[in-house]
């Protein structure tokens, strides 16, 4: 079964729908089945996106992407720095 990829906007809408269904008295298993996701996915989404607005979720994803790019950049620069230190010592 192929894995579905939801955008943060879709996830937040689904979480809001789940809150409405929960307030109507449906159990987590029932509204997860209606939304088409498993309970584990629902709880993971709720942990990550609970209480966020759509704009905040977009910004969160942008920051995560930028953070991973910066980490790669720092790792590359650290490696370059280490190589230059070894070359300057003559240990090549």
Secondary structure, DSSP 8 states (H G I E B T S, - for coil): -------HHHHHHHHHHHHHHHHTT--HHHHHHHHT--HHHHHHHHHHHTT--HHHHHHHHHHHHHHHHHHHHHHHHHHHHHHHHHHHHT--
